[in-house]
């Protein structure tokens, strides 16, 4: 069995230090983000995957991450247990205004990265006295080899819902672009595809339903998180609303038993140890910050993962 995981880690930034060693909150936007808090954050994120390993027997062989800033935080993370420097990194700096990116971690003993690139999006701004375009977080694309089979991995962190969801057209545009690339891979290359991320939409939203189908309404992708959402399983919350923005979507090739990887089940990893200590927020993620108030938790999202069964394994 193998696990593929995605985790929005909630603002994994280096400490806000200027050259004079004074804190500069304009770097991360976090209040009093110092070395001690940073080291605690690294420990917490690595601990999540240690817990996942203890519960499932294996570490994820690939991990999509979002809300990380720069390669250095990833290098610091993979040095820690349970990764122990045996995980590689695929990361590019994006043009996001907050300098938050997505990344891929992979088990170097199991996975070979053949190619990778970022897919960057520019959006025209029609307001006066502004630059004429806006940028958002890149989508990370990686082509990898696992046991002789090719897996194409897309990792996204789509524009957030805010100000009456003005970003919905941006999300639709990005997903449509990714859909075109996926259709080409599935139809022409006949290879596996994994699309994962924080989509800032639930599995039943129009954009995420549309991406599952080709132009003649043939189904090319499966979203196992649709079933979880329908049974009120959530990865994050906004006020009283439970949300399942974090998802892993798979090409139908993963539903073939005669492949090196076949889909088994999808899960949200919501161990009590990474859940809120506050009874008022029972069952929700134990977050690092609530507004400007430091809580010292893991993230405001639970990680999600899928179990994949290999040939001749359980």
Protein Blocks (a to p, Z undefined) as FASTA:
>chain_A
ZZdddddeehpacddddfkopacfklnopahiafklmmmmmmmmmmmmmmmmmmnopacf
bdcdehiecjklmmmmmmpcfklopaccdddddfbfklpacdddddfklbccfbdcdddd
ddddfbehiafbdcddddddddddeehiacddddddddddeehilmlmmmmmmmmmmmmm
mmmmmmmnopacddeddehpafkbmklmmmmpcfkopafbdcfklmmmmnopafbdehjb
ccdfbccdddfklmcfkbfbdcfbdcddddfklgcfbfklgoiacdfbehjacghiabfc
dcdddddddehiZZ
